[in-house]
Structure formats: C-alpha cells, structure tokens
Amino acid sequence: MSEKKLTKRQLRRRRERNRRIVMFLVGFLLVGLIFSGILFLLNKKQGKEKPEEKENGKRTEEQVQDTVKNTLTPTPTATPEPAPTVDLRGIDSKAAILVRLLDGQVVAEKEADTRIYPASMTKIMTAIIGLENISDLNQMITIDRSMYDRLYLEGASMAGFAPGDQVKAIDILYGVMLPSGAECCVGLAEYLFGSEEAFGGKMNEKAAELGMENTHFVTSTGLHDPEHYTTVRDLTKLLTYALQNETFRAIYTAHEYTTSPTAGNPEGLHFLSTMFKKMETSAVNGGEIEGGKTGYTSDAGQCLASLAVINDKEYILVTAGAQGSPSTEPYHILDAIQVYNQIGGETGQTAPAAQPAA
C-alpha cells in the first residue's frame, strides 16, 4: 500500500518535470525565432544601405584625392601685366632706373649699375636708420654747436636749426628730408651712435641687408667723398624698402612741414620740400608725382629719387648725373616729368622755374 502511493508521487513529479522542460524548450525556441527575425531584418536593411555607403565612401576618397591634387599642383599665377613702354634716351641724367613697385619690375634703365655719387639722396638711408632706432619720436635731440663750422665750410644745405637747439626727433627727420638739412643728419648720427663714422657703419650694415651690393656710405649727409658711392639700381632697393615704413612715407611725400618751437626758433621752422618747391604742379599724365628726394654736388650732378602714382600704380624713378646746379634749370626734375608722362601718355607739363635747392 505504501509502495503504491510512493510510485504515484514519483510519477506526478516526473510529469511536472517534463512539463517544465517542454515549456523551457518552447520558450527557448520562441526566443531563438524572435532573435533570428531581428537579425534577418537588420541584415536586409544593411544590404540595402551598403551600395549607398560604398558610394559615399567613394565620393569622400575622391574629395581627398582632389584636395591632395590641389595642394601639390601649383596655383597658376596671373599673367604679369605688361610694363609700359618708356624711352630713356631723351633724358639728361647719365644714369636712371624706373621700377614698378607692384611687382618690382624694371620698366626702363640706363647705366643702372654704373657707380654714382648719391649726394643728398643718401638722406633716405639716414632717415630710415633714424626711424628704426628711435622708439619715441618726441625724444629731444641736441644739435651740437661743434658741427656748424665744418658744415658751412663744406657748403652743406641746412634746415635752419640754431646751434645748441633741442629738437624733437620727428622734427629732425623732417629736417633731414624736406630741406635736406645737414645739421639734422649729423645731429641724428651723433645722438644715435656717438659719431658720424659709427653711423656710417650702420648705414653700410643696412645696405648689405638690403642687397645693395655696389654701395658704400661714409657720411650721413651725402657730402662728397670718393668712397661714398652707390648705383641707381641699389637706390631703388633702398627706396622700395623705406617706403614700407609708414612714417618715412609720410615724411617723404610731404610738401611742407612746421616744426615745434625751439630756443633758437620760438615760432618753429617751416620746411618746404626741395623737389615740390621747384615744380609748378605735381600732376603728370595719368597721375601725380607724390614724393621725392633731391640731391646735388658738383661731382654728383643733379639727382632725384622720386615716387609717382600713374594709372593707379606706383612707380619709383632714380636718376643721377643730370647737368646744371641748384641755380639752373632743374634737369633732374624735368627728366622725371618726361619719364612719368610717357607712362601716362603724351608729353605734358611744362618746365618749372629754377629755384635754389639742395
């Protein structure tokens, strides 16, 4: 009796266990089917997207290749603008060179590498050395008395400062360039480096830096010295460089300037450009002469380093060795007018009246 009951219990347990196993297997199969369905749907979706992804990948690769190609392939440069035709055979100056500032192209030249004496065109270098070595242009500089006898004896042009005057550096620089004042040059040289000889050394260092291979400076004034020489080509390198300095450009292109008062000149000094004061007008065909630095010694002849804007383009012209003197026709300026008028068109301006100049 008890054995029979035990058997029934065992059977009941087996049936319960088997039922659980079946339910587990059914559940497992259902999960498997669901998972398989999900994978099927995902694979189907990915299969549709692969061509597009491949295409997108191809476009990206092409874009990269284009970028590399564009980087390695030099960008074609614009065709250089033709230079104007200029004939220098009719000018009086023995040496000349005309350069277009936009691209540094030499438009015309005459004896450009022949050694010349620059006279007061030297003062372009004097001014730029001063500007690059004075941090405060309101700094006062004393015009030493000791220089005057020598400068007067050598016939140097003077700005008009009195011996012993204390002058602002900016006024000194205008005095160097506009009236071509020798006392301003020597005063600047002594203030910066102790002597004109030491200043000359700095000028030669700058000349070497600018690639002025046929140049040697001795004085800050340009007063004649056999060892003080350059070429008109070298001077275009100097002027091109100097014009990048905004203060130099402002001084170089000024027609006139009034200094601050000094002890010797309580009302200040009024300077006129040695070039502009000899011109009836600065206009030329198609433009205007905007600035210039004259020069003269009996050995150098009449010289001019000028800047003009013609047909919206800047040109610099350096000439040297023109005949005459400050008391004759200004052949150096007449040469500049003739050359610039050729750029702008037919011959224009009449000769300016002769006036004394540096």
C-alpha positions, 0 to 999 in steps of 0.5 A, spaced: 500 500 500 505 504 501 509 502 495 503 504 491 502 511 493 510 512 493 510 510 485 504 515 484 508 521 487 514 519 483 510 519 477 506 526 478 513 529 479 516 526 473 510 529 469 511 536 472 518 535 470 517 534 463 512 539 463 517 544 465 522 542 460 517 542 454 515 549 456 523 551 457 524 548 450 518 552 447 520 558 450 527 557 448 525 556 441 520 562 441 526 566 443 531 563 438 525 565 432 524 572 435 532 573 435 533 570 428 527 575 425 531 581 428 537 579 425 534 577 418 531 584 418 537 588 420 541 584 415 536 586 409 536 593 411 544 593 411 544 590 404 540 595 402 544 601 405 551 598 403 551 600 395 549 607 398 555 607 403 560 604 398 558 610 394 559 615 399 565 612 401 567 613 394 565 620 393 569 622 400 576 618 397 575 622 391 574 629 395 581 627 398 584 625 392 582 632 389 584 636 395 591 632 395 591 634 387 590 641 389 595 642 394 601 639 390 599 642 383 601 649 383 596 655 383 597 658 376 599 665 377 596 671 373 599 673 367 604 679 369 601 685 366 605 688 361 610 694 363 609 700 359 613 702 354 618 708 356 624 711 352 630 713 356 634 716 351 631 723 351 633 724 358 639 728 361 641 724 367 647 719 365 644 714 369 636 712 371 632 706 373 624 706 373 621 700 377 614 698 378 613 697 385 607 692 384 611 687 382 618 690 382 619 690 375 624 694 371 620 698 366 626 702 363 634 703 365 640 706 363 647 705 366 643 702 372 649 699 375 654 704 373 657 707 380 654 714 382 655 719 387 648 719 391 649 726 394 643 728 398 639 722 396 643 718 401 638 722 406 633 716 405 638 711 408 639 716 414 632 717 415 630 710 415 636 708 420 633 714 424 626 711 424 628 704 426 632 706 432 628 711 435 622 708 439 619 715 441 619 720 436 618 726 441 625 724 444 629 731 444 635 731 440 641 736 441 644 739 435 651 740 437 654 747 436 661 743 434 658 741 427 656 748 424 663 750 422 665 744 418 658 744 415 658 751 412 665 750 410 663 744 406 657 748 403 652 743 406 644 745 405 641 746 412 634 746 415 635 752 419 636 749 426 640 754 431 646 751 434 645 748 441 637 747 439 633 741 442 629 738 437 624 733 437 626 727 433 620 727 428 622 734 427 629 732 425 627 727 420 623 732 417 629 736 417 633 731 414 628 730 408 624 736 406 630 741 406 635 736 406 638 739 412 645 737 414 645 739 421 639 734 422 643 728 419 649 729 423 645 731 429 641 724 428 648 720 427 651 723 433 645 722 438 644 715 435 651 712 435 656 717 438 659 719 431 658 720 424 663 714 422 659 709 427 653 711 423 656 710 417 657 703 419 650 702 420 648 705 414 653 700 410 650 694 415 643 696 412 645 696 405 648 689 405 641 687 408 638 690 403 642 687 397 645 693 395 651 690 393 655 696 389 654 701 395 658 704 400 656 710 405 661 714 409 657 720 411 650 721 413 649 727 409 651 725 402 657 730 402 662 728 397 667 723 398 670 718 393 668 712 397 661 714 398 658 711 392 652 707 390 648 705 383 641 707 381 639 700 381 641 699 389 637 706 390 631 703 388 632 697 393 633 702 398 627 706 396 622 700 395 624 698 402 623 705 406 617 706 403 614 700 407 615 704 413 609 708 414 612 714 417 618 715 412 612 715 407 609 720 410 615 724 411 617 723 404 611 725 400 610 731 404 610 738 401 611 742 407 612 741 414 612 746 421 616 744 426 615 745 434 618 751 437 625 751 439 630 756 443 633 758 437 626 758 433 620 760 438 615 760 432 618 753 429 621 752 422 617 751 416 620 746 411 618 746 404 620 740 400 626 741 395 623 737 389 615 740 390 618 747 391 621 747 384 615 744 380 609 748 378 604 742 379 605 735 381 600 732 376 603 728 370 599 724 365 595 719 368 597 721 375 601 725 380 608 725 382 607 724 390 614 724 393 621 725 392 628 726 394 633 731 391 640 731 391 646 735 388 654 736 388 658 738 383 661 731 382 654 728 383 650 732 378 643 733 379 639 727 382 632 725 384 629 719 387 622 720 386 615 716 387 609 717 382 602 714 382 600 713 374 594 709 372 593 707 379 600 704 380 606 706 383 612 707 380 619 709 383 624 713 378 632 714 380 636 718 376 643 721 377 648 725 373 643 730 370 647 737 368 646 744 371 646 746 379 641 748 384 641 755 380 639 752 373 634 749 370 632 743 374 634 737 369 633 732 374 626 734 375 624 735 368 627 728 366 622 725 371 616 729 368 618 726 361 619 719 364 612 719 368 608 722 362 610 717 357 607 712 362 601 716 362 601 718 355 603 724 351 608 729 353 605 734 358 607 739 363 611 744 362 618 746 365 618 749 372 622 755 374 629 754 377 629 755 384 635 754 389 635 747 392 639 742 395 
